[in-house]
Amino acid sequence: MSDFRKLSDSFFASPQVSVEDIAEAAAMGVTLVINNRPDGEAPDQPEGAEIEAAARAAGMDYVAIPVTSAGFSEPQVAALTEALAKTTGPVLGFCRSGTRSTLLWSLAQAGEGGDPDSIAAAAQAAGYDVSPVRPAMDMLAARARG
């Protein structure tokens, strides 16, 4: 059973997904799957290629934007922003627990001028804490507002 957590009307975060979860995402109308987990992080995780194949077979797009223990970078935020701009339907981002996907989404939203307090509240409602990236969110939001 999936653990898709709604961050917005168009973005869900999830812990590691299975091929079966991809079918459920497709049934929900998800059009893009974003993998924020590097391959080989844990011995029991499915390879990204397996999830990509399932997503594409279900008619969804797939993008890998791996986030390692080294943390987040502006190119990763830009890659997510670009991927979100190119899709027309709901998006499912996943990693080991959903936290990295949520943090990256939060940074991308702030970078597009989203209100950091509202972004943090949406993440909190889904069970995620964005405090580790809150200073970066504030900086990105301020930059976006000029």
C-alpha positions as CSV (number, residue, x, y, z in Angstrom):
1,M,0.0,0.0,0.0
2,S,1.4,3.4,-1.0
3,D,2.1,6.3,1.4
4,F,1.6,9.2,-1.0
5,R,1.5,12.4,0.9
6,K,-0.2,15.5,-0.6
7,L,2.0,18.6,-0.5
8,S,-0.1,20.6,-3.0
9,D,-2.8,19.9,-5.5
10,S,-0.1,18.9,-8.0
11,F,2.6,17.3,-5.9
12,F,2.8,14.2,-3.7
13,A,5.8,13.0,-1.8
14,S,6.4,9.4,-0.9
15,P,8.8,7.0,0.7
16,Q,10.4,4.4,-1.7
17,V,7.9,3.3,-4.3
18,S,7.4,-0.2,-5.8
19,V,6.2,-1.1,-9.2
20,E,2.8,-1.7,-7.7
21,D,2.8,1.8,-6.3
22,I,3.5,3.2,-9.8
23,A,0.2,1.6,-11.0
24,E,-1.6,3.2,-8.1
25,A,0.0,6.6,-9.0
26,A,-1.2,6.2,-12.6
27,A,-4.7,5.5,-11.4
28,M,-4.6,8.7,-9.5
29,G,-3.7,10.6,-12.6
30,V,0.0,11.2,-11.8
31,T,1.8,12.2,-15.0
32,L,5.4,12.5,-13.8
33,V,7.4,10.4,-11.3
34,I,10.5,12.0,-9.9
35,N,13.1,9.8,-8.2
36,N,15.2,11.7,-5.6
37,R,17.0,8.5,-4.4
38,P,20.4,7.5,-5.8
39,D,20.6,3.9,-6.9
40,G,22.5,1.6,-4.5
41,E,21.6,3.6,-1.4
42,A,20.2,0.4,0.2
43,P,20.4,-3.2,-0.8
44,D,16.6,-3.7,-0.8
45,Q,15.6,-0.8,-2.9
46,P,14.4,-1.3,-6.5
47,E,16.8,0.2,-9.2
48,G,15.7,3.4,-10.7
49,A,15.5,1.8,-14.2
50,E,12.9,-0.6,-12.8
51,I,10.7,2.2,-11.5
52,E,11.3,4.2,-14.7
53,A,10.2,1.3,-16.9
54,A,7.0,0.9,-14.8
55,A,6.2,4.6,-15.0
56,R,6.7,4.8,-18.7
57,A,4.7,1.6,-19.3
58,A,1.9,3.3,-17.3
59,G,2.1,6.3,-19.6
60,M,3.9,8.6,-17.2
61,D,7.1,10.5,-17.5
62,Y,10.1,9.9,-15.3
63,V,13.0,12.1,-14.1
64,A,15.8,11.2,-11.8
65,I,17.1,14.0,-9.6
66,P,19.1,12.1,-7.0
67,V,19.9,13.8,-3.7
68,T,22.7,12.2,-1.7
69,S,23.8,12.7,1.9
70,A,25.8,15.6,0.5
71,G,22.6,17.6,0.5
72,F,20.9,19.9,-1.9
73,S,22.4,22.1,-4.7
74,E,20.9,24.8,-6.8
75,P,21.2,22.6,-10.0
76,Q,18.9,20.1,-8.3
77,V,16.4,22.8,-7.4
78,A,16.6,24.1,-11.0
79,A,16.1,20.5,-12.4
80,L,13.0,20.0,-10.3
81,T,11.6,23.5,-11.2
82,E,12.2,22.7,-14.9
83,A,10.5,19.2,-14.6
84,L,7.5,20.7,-12.9
85,A,7.2,23.4,-15.5
86,K,7.1,20.8,-18.3
87,T,4.3,18.6,-16.8
88,T,0.6,19.2,-16.9
89,G,-0.6,16.8,-14.2
90,P,0.1,15.7,-10.7
91,V,3.6,14.7,-9.8
92,L,4.9,12.0,-7.4
93,G,8.4,12.5,-5.9
94,F,10.0,9.8,-3.9
95,C,13.1,8.9,-1.9
96,R,13.8,6.7,1.1
97,S,11.3,8.4,3.4
98,G,9.9,11.2,1.3
99,T,11.8,13.9,3.2
100,R,14.3,14.7,0.5
101,S,11.5,14.9,-2.1
102,T,9.6,17.3,0.2
103,L,12.7,19.4,0.9
104,L,13.6,19.7,-2.7
105,W,10.0,20.6,-3.6
106,S,10.0,23.2,-0.8
107,L,13.1,24.8,-2.2
108,A,11.7,24.8,-5.8
109,Q,8.5,26.4,-4.6
110,A,10.3,29.1,-2.7
111,G,12.6,29.7,-5.7
112,E,9.5,30.4,-7.8
113,G,8.4,33.0,-5.2
114,G,6.2,30.8,-3.0
115,D,5.6,31.9,0.6
116,P,8.0,30.0,2.8
117,D,5.5,29.9,5.7
118,S,2.8,28.4,3.5
119,I,5.2,25.9,2.0
120,A,6.4,24.9,5.5
121,A,2.7,24.5,6.6
122,A,1.9,22.2,3.6
123,A,4.9,20.1,4.4
124,Q,4.1,19.9,8.1
125,A,0.5,18.9,7.2
126,A,2.0,16.0,5.2
127,G,4.2,15.0,8.1
128,Y,7.5,16.6,7.0
129,D,9.7,19.2,8.6
130,V,11.4,21.7,6.3
131,S,13.4,23.4,9.0
132,P,16.7,22.0,7.7
133,V,16.3,24.0,4.5
134,R,14.2,26.9,5.8
135,P,17.1,29.5,5.6
136,A,17.6,28.5,1.9
137,M,13.9,28.7,1.3
138,D,13.8,32.2,2.7
139,M,16.8,33.2,0.6
140,L,15.3,31.7,-2.6
141,A,11.9,33.3,-2.0
142,A,13.5,36.7,-1.4
143,R,15.6,36.4,-4.6
144,A,12.5,35.4,-6.6
145,R,10.6,38.5,-5.3
146,G,13.5,40.7,-6.4
